[in-house]
Structure formats: C-alpha cells, structure tokens
Amino acid sequence: WVAGVVAVLGAAALGPADAPAANFELFALLPIALAVVAAARGRAAVAGAALAVAVLCKQPAAATVVPVAWSWWRTRRWPGVAVGLAAGAVVGLALAAPFGVGNVVQWSLLGTGGYLALDAADLGFAGVRLLALGGLAVLFWGGAWVLVAAATRSPRERRDVDLWLLLGASLVGVVAGFRFFPHYLLQALPAVALLAGLGATRRPTWVRPALAFGVASCLLAVALAWGVALGDPPAEEVDLARYVREHTDPGQRVLVWGNEPEVYWRADRLPAGGFTHSEFITGRSGGRRSHLVTEADVPDEELYREWIARLEADPPELIVDTAAADRRGGRWFPLEGFDALAELVRQRYTRVDTVDDAPIYRLRPNGPTP
C-alpha cells in the first residue's frame, strides 16, 4: 500500500502544466511496473508483452529490459529470456501493424536524430536544466527517497536486485536526449514506488514522516497547478480558435505555424500535413537554448519535404502564423525563414485578417499565382 500511495502522490507532484498532464510517461507507468513484477514472478510472456506496450508508449521505457531480462534469467534461464523476447516481439508487431511496422520504426527509432542532437553550445543550458530537475526530484519526491534509502538498510538479500536495476535503468531513460523536462522523471516512478514499498517493510518507523513529506509536497504541487487547471485559458488561444471555427467547415484542415497546438483542439479542426505543431520539423525545440532556426536547420530533411508535399497536395483552408506574434518563442522560427512553406503561402494564399497579432491566410479559390 505504501508503494501505491507513493505512485499516486508522485504522479501528481512534479509541478504545474507538466507532470499532471496526460503524457507518454504517465501511460507507460503501468506496463513498466507490470513487466518488472511479472518477470520477477517467472511470468516471462506477460512481462515481455507489458514491456512492448511500455516501449510503444515511450521509447526510453526500453531501458526496463535490463531488470526484466535479469529476472527472466534468474527465474527461468534461457527459456525465460526466449519466451519473454518472443512475447514482446509478437505484441509489438501486432500493435504496430495497423500503422505500418515501417512507419512505427521510422517514427520511434530512425527519426529521432534531431531530437537527440546536442550542440556544444547547449551543454551549459542543459546542465542548468539538469540541476533544476534534481531540485524538483528532491522537493516533490523527497519523502519517497527517504523510503528508498531505507530499502538499502537491510540484510543483503539479492532478491531485490531487479528493483535497483530498474531504478538505474529508469534514470538513464530520464536523461536520454539531455532535455530534462520535469515529466521525464515519471519514468523513474515505478522503481521509486516499488523500492519505497520495500523500504517501508524494512523500516516501518520511517513510513509516517516519509508519507507526511509526500503529502505536503503533493499539496504544494496541487496549489501551484490550481491556477493552471482552473484558470481561464489564454485569451489569444480562445480568439484564434473561435476565428478558425467560424471561418472553416468541420471537415477542413488548418495549419497553425508556431507552438500553439491548442488552437486545433479548441477549434475542433485537424492539422494539415499530419503534424500538431511545427517544433517537430523546425529544429527549434524545448529543452534546448533558444537560437534562430531556418529551413537549413531542419533536423530531418526528408521528413520536412514529406510534410511540404502533403501541404501542397492537400492545402489547408487557413494558415495561422502564431510565430509572428512571438508567442512561446515564435521569433526563433519565423515562417519566412522556411522557404518552401513561405513560397506555398505566397503562391496560394491571401492574408485576410490578424487576430491577436497572429496573421491569418486563406487559400485562394482560383488556384496558385503564376
């Protein structure tokens, strides 16, 4: 029960507008925990299937294979390893098949080069973020770490090796990519919760102060998130969404250039080109120092050209340029710096309005300009 309480408190307490959101790490928590526990109990097939689900939720969850493989070997030797890997492969292929196995491999493995890229100039910025992440881990999960420390003070039974391997592998997954967003810490939560539960059995007198620390931290996080959760949405998002909704039909797609994907779901319109916001294709992304980027800096040239081809084949009815309004770092990736997109706008669109400093372009009904 202590592990369960730590899991709930830890999932809720990492800061507003970040960890409490429905995100990939949150979806991966249950299959990670299931994989580790099932493997420890000799249920290799269940563990392999759960591990496949976790990896498809969030690729760094693949680090969980370290403690899981150790348990496969400890409980059933090579047959356990073989059964677990086979089950994981079958489940992974079955879940990927509807989307195309090649597409899933491209998106989850081969297309991550730009995300993993780290320039020397980014090192100082990343170091500061790492220190901040460590501070958040202590502030919000301090009570859990107390019980994790208690788990180390015991007669040296090696049956808990898998949990320590899980913690180490999860921390590697947290820092993968060197971006250090607070919600990345969630990947370590199953290990922290399970070790905290173990620590509670070994040092019962530590449970109350540790959980008091955890409850206080959670209340602090909830208080910080209160305004985000219950406050009014940003006026510019509401205004843009209203304009898009009123000037397009439900079946028409739109393009929001910039980092405000909320406009899509507030307006109930699908994104043109298949991407929800342009940071994925501009190379200007969160967790990195801000600097001007253009078409020459896109992390994946093939992906960018594919996106442009989709826009040309099925142009959106409206293009909303929130980057021009300099919201969420928009000045670092101006639309005019991306030649192919700027040319598409010049040839096929007319500027029809400006909403909260964001220019809006409408597709010309008479085709492209010669």
Buried (B, 14 or more C-beta within 10 A) or exposed (E): EBBEBBBBBBBBBBBBEBBBEEBBBBBBBBBBBBBBBBBBEBBBBBBBBBBBBBBBBBBBBBBBBBBBBBBBBBBBEEEBBBBBBEBBEBBBEEBBEEEEEEEBEBBBEEBBEBBEBBEEEBEEBBEEBBEEBEEBBEBBBBBBBBBBBBBEEEEEEEEBBBBBBBBBBBBBBBBBBBBBBBBBBBBBBBBBBBBBBBBBBBBEEBBEEBBEBBBBBBEBBBEBBEEEEEEEEEEBBBBBBBBBBEBBEEEBBBBBBBBBBBBBEBBEBBBBBEBBBBBBBBBBBEBBEEEEBBBEBBBBEEBBEEBBEBBBEEBBBBBBBBBBBBBBBBEBBBBEBBEBBBEBBEBBBEEEEEBBEBBBBBBEEEEBEE
